[in-house]
Amino acid sequence: MARTVSNVGSLQSIWTTQFQEFATLQQHTTHLIEEYEQFYADYELCRMAMDIRSQMGGTCSPPFLPYGPGNDQPPPTPPIFLV
C-alpha cells in the first residue's frame, strides 16, 4: 500500500510540473501569436503605402528635411486635429 501512495504522489508531482510547463508554453504561444499579428498588420500597412506610392508615379518626399547647410527653413508644423 505504501508503494501505491508513493506512486500516486510521484504522478501528482509529475502532472503538476507538466501542467505548469504547458501553461507557460501556452502563454508564450499566445504572446508569439500577438507579435505575429502586429508584425503582419505593420507589413500590410507598408505594402499598402508602397502600392499607393507606385500609383502616384513618383517617390514621396520625407515629411521634413533635417537642417543642413543648404536648408535653413524650419520643418513644417504638424497638422492640428480638432476633436
N, C-alpha and C positions, 0 to 999 in steps of 0.2 A: 504494500500500500504506500509506503514511503517513496518508493521509486516512482509511482504514478503521480503523486503530488509534486515531486521534483520535476518530472517531465512536463507537467502542466505549467508549473512556474517558469520553466525554461521556454516553453512555447509562447507563453504570455509575453515574456521579455522580448523574444524574437519578433512576435507580432507587433508589439508596441514600437520597437525600433524600426521595423519596416514601414509601419503606418506613418511614423514621423518623417522618414525619408521620402515616402510617397507624397506627403503633404508639402514638404519642401520642394520636391520636384514639380508638383502641380503649381505652386506659387511661381517658381522660376519659369515654367512654361507659359503661364498667364502673362508674366512680365515680358517674355520674348514675343508673344503674340501682339501685345500692345505696342512694343517697339517696332515690330514689323508693320503694323497698320499705320503708325505715324510715318515711318520711312516711305511706305507706298503712297500715302497721301502727299508727302513732300515731292516724291518722284512725279506723281501725276500733275502737280502744280507746275513743276519745272517743265514737263513735257508740254503742257498747255501754253506756257509762256513762250517756249521755243516755236510752237506752231503759230502763235499769234505774230511773233517776230518775223517768221518766214513769210507770212501772208502780207506783212507790211512792205516787203520788198527791200528792206534795208536793215541796218543794225540800229538798235536802240542806244541812245547815249546814256551814260550813267546819270543818276539823279542829280549829282552836282560834281563839279571838278574841284579837286583839292587846290588850295592856294599854292602858287608857284610863281616863278619869275614872269611868266607870260600871262598869268591870270591873277589880277588884283581885285576881282569882283567877289563880293561875299556870296556864299551859297544861297540859293533861293530859299525863301521861308517855306516851311511845311504848310500844307493845306489846313485850313481850320474847318473842323466838322462841328456843325451846330446840332445839338441834341434837342 
